[in-house]
Every structure is written in C-alpha cells, then in structure tokens.
Amino acid sequence: MLKQHGYDTLLFASAEAFKGHDDYKRAACIILDVNLNDGSGIELRRHLKAAGIDVPVIYMTANDNAASREAALQSGECLAYLEKPFSAESLIEALKRASAGSRGSS
C-alpha cells in the first residue's frame, strides 16, 4: 500500500536488525509497532533518541492502553499513534505530515 502511494520502504525482520541500520538521511519517518517480537517499539525509539537520531515515528498497536499511549507520545516526535485495525487513510495522512517535514525523499 505504501508503494502505491509513492513511498519507498525499507523493512526489518526484528528490532535487533533495525538497530544495525545507520542510514536515516532519507527517512521521512519510522513506522513502529509498540509490541515487537523481540522488544518494545517505544524502547527502540528511546534507543534511537539516545543515539541522536530524531526521525519522526508513527506507532501502531493492537494492544492499546493508557500507559503505552502516553509513553509513545512522550518518546519524541510521535506523528501518530494508530490503533489496529486502522484505516489506510490515517496512516497515509501521518506519512504526508512526515514527508512535508522530511529531510530527504520519502
């Protein structure tokens, strides 16, 4: 769906694989699930922030709760917090906001 809307994507099999990535220059944003198989998307965002990487984030989750929502919003540059199932429009709208402030191409 993202490619149909003109977005280039890069997928990672795990949080650990993502941590090995180091080229964020062209990233308009990062889409993270709150609950990853090998960790927390929120903790991964905190790791990036501690490393000086300030790419905006769109969170998604099937297990919404007030604590997770607050942690996501406080984690830095949270463009959207989407509860599954969410509409394609809500994701694309957040991506448009990310692209409007992007440092490179989406």
Z-matrix of the N, CA and C atoms (Angstrom, degrees):
N
C 1 1.430
C 2 1.539 1 110.98
N 3 1.312 2 116.90 1 -41.70
C 4 1.467 3 119.45 2 -178.93
C 5 1.523 4 111.42 3 -63.59
N 6 1.320 5 116.83 4 -40.99
C 7 1.462 6 120.12 5 178.39
C 8 1.526 7 110.95 6 -64.51
N 9 1.336 8 117.33 7 -34.72
C 10 1.462 9 120.82 8 177.58
C 11 1.520 10 111.61 9 -64.23
N 12 1.307 11 117.12 10 -25.00
C 13 1.463 12 122.22 11 178.60
C 14 1.526 13 112.24 12 -96.04
N 15 1.335 14 116.84 13 10.00
C 16 1.454 15 121.06 14 174.26
C 17 1.518 16 115.84 15 88.31
N 18 1.320 17 117.73 16 14.21
C 19 1.462 18 120.91 17 179.84
C 20 1.517 19 110.74 18 -98.83
N 21 1.316 20 115.94 19 133.22
C 22 1.461 21 121.23 20 171.32
C 23 1.519 22 106.84 21 -81.86
N 24 1.313 23 116.81 22 141.27
C 25 1.462 24 119.82 23 -178.39
C 26 1.519 25 110.61 24 -127.72
N 27 1.286 26 114.73 25 155.26
C 28 1.451 27 123.02 26 174.93
C 29 1.523 28 105.78 27 -135.34
N 30 1.317 29 117.05 28 119.88
C 31 1.464 30 122.00 29 -175.68
C 32 1.517 31 110.64 30 -104.42
N 33 1.323 32 115.56 31 147.78
C 34 1.461 33 122.03 32 177.70
C 35 1.515 34 108.66 33 -126.54
N 36 1.329 35 116.65 34 139.39
C 37 1.463 36 122.17 35 -176.73
C 38 1.524 37 112.54 36 -74.60
N 39 1.328 38 117.20 37 -20.06
C 40 1.464 39 119.90 38 -176.25
C 41 1.523 40 110.03 39 -158.58
N 42 1.332 41 114.99 40 166.74
C 43 1.463 42 120.02 41 174.77
C 44 1.523 43 109.63 42 -62.75
N 45 1.321 44 116.43 43 -38.89
C 46 1.469 45 120.92 44 179.89
C 47 1.524 46 110.85 45 -62.26
N 48 1.322 47 117.01 46 -41.91
C 49 1.467 48 120.61 47 177.65
C 50 1.525 49 110.47 48 -63.77
N 51 1.312 50 116.72 49 -39.43
C 52 1.463 51 120.83 50 179.32
C 53 1.522 52 111.18 51 -64.66
N 54 1.311 53 117.01 52 -38.25
C 55 1.467 54 121.07 53 179.81
C 56 1.525 55 111.65 54 -61.00
N 57 1.324 56 117.55 55 -24.52
C 58 1.457 57 121.72 56 178.41
C 59 1.522 58 113.64 57 -79.75
N 60 1.326 59 116.21 58 -9.74
C 61 1.472 60 121.12 59 179.77
C 62 1.521 61 108.84 60 -78.13
N 63 1.329 62 117.36 61 143.30
C 64 1.464 63 118.48 62 -179.47
C 65 1.528 64 114.06 63 -138.29
N 66 1.318 65 118.18 64 11.26
C 67 1.461 66 120.61 65 -179.87
C 68 1.528 67 109.75 66 -113.21
N 69 1.313 68 116.65 67 95.52
C 70 1.463 69 122.34 68 -178.25
C 71 1.524 70 112.08 69 -108.05
N 72 1.319 71 117.66 70 6.67
C 73 1.461 72 121.24 71 -174.27
C 74 1.526 73 113.24 72 -60.32
N 75 1.327 74 117.27 73 -37.64
C 76 1.464 75 120.57 74 -176.79
C 77 1.526 76 112.84 75 -95.91
N 78 1.313 77 118.34 76 -3.12
C 79 1.462 78 121.12 77 -175.40
C 80 1.522 79 111.57 78 -73.87
N 81 1.318 80 115.86 79 123.03
C 82 1.461 81 120.32 80 173.39
C 83 1.520 82 109.58 81 -76.14
N 84 1.334 83 116.17 82 -35.67
C 85 1.451 84 121.43 83 177.89
C 86 1.528 85 109.52 84 -167.29
N 87 1.326 86 113.46 85 174.42
C 88 1.461 87 121.65 86 176.30
C 89 1.523 88 106.76 87 -121.26
N 90 1.319 89 116.84 88 132.38
C 91 1.463 90 121.34 89 175.77
C 92 1.520 91 106.87 90 -102.66
N 93 1.330 92 115.66 91 119.21
C 94 1.463 93 121.19 92 -176.36
C 95 1.519 94 111.03 93 -124.84
N 96 1.320 95 115.63 94 137.12
C 97 1.457 96 119.85 95 168.94
C 98 1.525 97 106.65 96 -80.25
N 99 1.318 98 117.16 97 142.56
C 100 1.460 99 120.83 98 178.77
C 101 1.528 100 109.71 99 -63.91
N 102 1.333 101 116.47 100 -40.73
C 103 1.465 102 121.42 101 -178.59
C 104 1.525 103 110.16 102 -109.52
N 105 1.317 104 115.76 103 103.82
C 106 1.456 105 121.68 104 178.47
C 107 1.519 106 109.43 105 -97.23
N 108 1.308 107 117.25 106 156.24
C 109 1.469 108 120.70 107 179.90
C 110 1.520 109 112.60 108 -58.01
N 111 1.317 110 116.67 109 -34.38
C 112 1.464 111 119.67 110 -176.73
C 113 1.526 112 112.91 111 -117.61
N 114 1.328 113 116.77 112 28.23
C 115 1.452 114 119.30 113 177.05
C 116 1.512 115 113.06 114 156.97
N 117 1.300 116 115.36 115 -164.47
C 118 1.459 117 123.43 116 -178.39
C 119 1.520 118 109.74 117 -109.42
N 120 1.325 119 116.63 118 132.17
C 121 1.451 120 120.41 119 175.26
C 122 1.520 121 111.77 120 -61.61
N 123 1.328 122 115.95 121 -34.25
C 124 1.459 123 120.40 122 178.83
C 125 1.525 124 110.36 123 -66.89
N 126 1.319 125 116.83 124 -42.83
C 127 1.470 126 120.22 125 176.85
C 128 1.522 127 111.05 126 -65.49
N 129 1.319 128 117.23 127 -36.94
C 130 1.460 129 120.98 128 176.87
C 131 1.535 130 109.88 129 -62.23
N 132 1.323 131 117.18 130 -42.26
C 133 1.476 132 121.05 131 177.47
C 134 1.524 133 110.27 132 -62.67
N 135 1.316 134 117.49 133 -41.02
C 136 1.470 135 120.62 134 178.28
C 137 1.530 136 110.73 135 -63.46
N 138 1.323 137 116.12 136 -38.34
C 139 1.473 138 121.38 137 176.43
C 140 1.529 139 110.01 138 -60.17
N 141 1.330 140 116.66 139 -45.66
C 142 1.465 141 120.99 140 179.04
C 143 1.523 142 111.00 141 -62.38
N 144 1.317 143 115.76 142 -45.09
C 145 1.461 144 120.02 143 -179.46
C 146 1.527 145 110.97 144 -61.38
N 147 1.331 146 116.93 145 -41.97
C 148 1.464 147 121.19 146 178.56
C 149 1.526 148 111.05 147 -63.10
N 150 1.333 149 116.27 148 -28.86
C 151 1.461 150 121.07 149 178.90
C 152 1.534 151 111.91 150 -85.58
N 153 1.334 152 116.68 151 3.38
C 154 1.461 153 120.25 152 179.03
C 155 1.512 154 114.51 153 83.29
N 156 1.321 155 117.69 154 16.13
C 157 1.464 156 122.10 155 -179.53
C 158 1.519 157 108.08 156 -98.88
N 159 1.332 158 116.10 157 112.48
C 160 1.462 159 121.66 158 -173.19
C 161 1.526 160 113.51 159 -110.64
N 162 1.308 161 117.52 160 38.50
C 163 1.462 162 121.39 161 177.55
C 164 1.537 163 108.11 162 -73.22
N 165 1.330 164 117.51 163 132.17
C 166 1.467 165 119.98 164 178.57
C 167 1.530 166 112.17 165 -59.42
N 168 1.338 167 115.49 166 155.05
C 169 1.461 168 121.17 167 -176.01
C 170 1.526 169 110.61 168 -126.01
N 171 1.325 170 115.08 169 142.25
C 172 1.454 171 123.20 170 167.88
C 173 1.525 172 105.12 171 -112.87
N 174 1.325 173 116.27 172 119.99
C 175 1.465 174 120.88 173 178.08
C 176 1.516 175 109.58 174 -97.08
N 177 1.323 176 114.80 175 149.85
C 178 1.455 177 121.10 176 171.56
C 179 1.524 178 108.04 177 -137.49
N 180 1.329 179 115.83 178 150.70
C 181 1.455 180 119.51 179 -179.57
C 182 1.518 181 111.59 180 -157.99
N 183 1.308 182 115.38 181 149.03
C 184 1.458 183 122.34 182 171.96
C 185 1.520 184 110.15 183 -102.03
N 186 1.320 185 116.86 184 -6.03
C 187 1.464 186 122.58 185 -176.92
C 188 1.519 187 110.27 186 -122.83
N 189 1.315 188 116.01 187 65.04
C 190 1.454 189 120.40 188 -177.29
C 191 1.527 190 111.28 189 -70.63
N 192 1.325 191 114.39 190 138.94
C 193 1.467 192 121.23 191 169.48
C 194 1.516 193 107.33 192 -154.02
N 195 1.307 194 115.85 193 161.29
C 196 1.465 195 120.59 194 -174.46
C 197 1.522 196 112.04 195 -60.12
N 198 1.321 197 118.23 196 -40.36
C 199 1.462 198 121.06 197 -178.07
C 200 1.534 199 111.30 198 -64.95
N 201 1.325 200 117.13 199 -44.96
C 202 1.467 201 120.67 200 178.76
C 203 1.519 202 110.90 201 -64.76
N 204 1.321 203 116.36 202 -42.99
C 205 1.468 204 120.33 203 -179.68
C 206 1.528 205 110.20 204 -60.81
N 207 1.318 206 117.21 205 -46.63
C 208 1.467 207 121.21 206 179.79
C 209 1.523 208 111.26 207 -63.82
N 210 1.329 209 117.45 208 -43.03
C 211 1.466 210 121.07 209 178.80
C 212 1.529 211 110.96 210 -62.25
N 213 1.328 212 116.55 211 -41.13
C 214 1.468 213 120.46 212 179.10
C 215 1.524 214 110.54 213 -64.00
N 216 1.315 215 116.59 214 -45.66
C 217 1.459 216 120.42 215 -178.58
C 218 1.524 217 111.94 216 -65.63
N 219 1.323 218 116.98 217 -30.28
C 220 1.463 219 121.52 218 -179.61
C 221 1.534 220 113.11 219 -87.67
N 222 1.322 221 118.02 220 -6.32
C 223 1.466 222 121.02 221 -173.90
C 224 1.524 223 114.01 222 -75.32
N 225 1.302 224 117.10 223 -11.72
C 226 1.466 225 120.06 224 177.81
C 227 1.502 226 113.51 225 111.16
N 228 1.324 227 116.27 226 124.80
C 229 1.465 228 124.44 227 176.71
C 230 1.524 229 113.40 228 46.26
N 231 1.309 230 116.62 229 50.92
C 232 1.467 231 122.17 230 176.56
C 233 1.525 232 108.35 231 -83.71
N 234 1.328 233 116.46 232 109.21
C 235 1.467 234 121.64 233 -179.06
C 236 1.519 235 112.57 234 -77.79
N 237 1.338 236 115.93 235 -31.58
C 238 1.458 237 120.32 236 -178.26
C 239 1.518 238 109.28 237 -162.57
N 240 1.318 239 114.59 238 151.71
C 241 1.460 240 122.94 239 174.73
C 242 1.520 241 104.99 240 -127.17
N 243 1.327 242 116.40 241 101.84
C 244 1.460 243 121.91 242 -172.26
C 245 1.519 244 111.04 243 -103.96
N 246 1.332 245 115.56 244 129.55
C 247 1.456 246 120.96 245 177.37
C 248 1.519 247 109.51 246 -93.67
N 249 1.342 248 115.90 247 128.61
C 250 1.460 249 121.03 248 178.63
C 251 1.529 250 109.07 249 -74.95
N 252 1.299 251 117.42 250 142.52
C 253 1.464 252 126.31 251 -8.75
C 254 1.529 253 109.65 252 -75.40
N 255 1.309 254 116.14 253 143.00
C 256 1.462 255 120.64 254 177.35
C 257 1.519 256 108.23 255 -122.75
N 258 1.315 257 115.59 256 160.72
C 259 1.465 258 119.96 257 -178.59
C 260 1.525 259 110.22 258 -78.29
N 261 1.304 260 114.73 259 151.45
C 262 1.465 261 120.03 260 175.00
C 263 1.527 262 109.41 261 -59.19
N 264 1.328 263 116.67 262 -36.64
C 265 1.460 264 121.11 263 -179.67
C 266 1.524 265 112.13 264 -59.10
N 267 1.335 266 117.13 265 -40.37
C 268 1.465 267 119.38 266 -178.13
C 269 1.528 268 111.10 267 -66.32
N 270 1.324 269 117.35 268 -36.99
C 271 1.460 270 120.70 269 177.04
C 272 1.522 271 111.06 270 -69.78
N 273 1.318 272 116.67 271 -45.68
C 274 1.467 273 120.89 272 -179.16
C 275 1.527 274 110.53 273 -63.60
N 276 1.322 275 117.66 274 -38.43
C 277 1.468 276 120.36 275 178.30
C 278 1.529 277 110.88 276 -62.15
N 279 1.322 278 117.21 277 -43.29
C 280 1.471 279 120.78 278 177.44
C 281 1.528 280 110.53 279 -64.83
N 282 1.322 281 117.13 280 -39.29
C 283 1.466 282 120.57 281 177.90
C 284 1.528 283 111.60 282 -65.11
N 285 1.309 284 117.26 283 -36.09
C 286 1.472 285 120.29 284 176.90
C 287 1.522 286 110.03 285 -63.16
N 288 1.330 287 116.80 286 -41.40
C 289 1.468 288 119.78 287 177.62
C 290 1.524 289 110.16 288 -63.69
N 291 1.337 290 116.47 289 -40.30
C 292 1.462 291 120.53 290 178.57
C 293 1.520 292 110.53 291 -63.81
N 294 1.316 293 116.29 292 -44.84
C 295 1.462 294 120.93 293 -178.22
C 296 1.519 295 112.15 294 -65.76
N 297 1.317 296 117.12 295 -32.22
C 298 1.460 297 121.28 296 179.38
C 299 1.527 298 110.41 297 -64.39
N 300 1.315 299 116.89 298 -29.61
C 301 1.459 300 120.52 299 179.75
C 302 1.505 301 113.23 300 -105.91
N 303 1.324 302 117.22 301 10.68
C 304 1.461 303 122.87 302 -174.34
C 305 1.515 304 112.81 303 -66.93
N 306 1.341 305 114.10 304 147.22
C 307 1.466 306 121.10 305 176.61
C 308 1.513 307 111.47 306 -89.41
N 309 1.326 308 116.27 307 -7.96
C 310 1.462 309 120.34 308 -178.32
C 311 1.504 310 108.59 309 -148.74
N 312 1.323 311 117.54 310 -157.98
C 313 1.462 312 120.14 311 179.05
C 314 1.511 313 108.70 312 -89.24
N 315 1.348 314 115.77 313 153.40
C 316 1.460 315 119.85 314 -177.31
C 317 1.494 316 113.60 315 -84.05
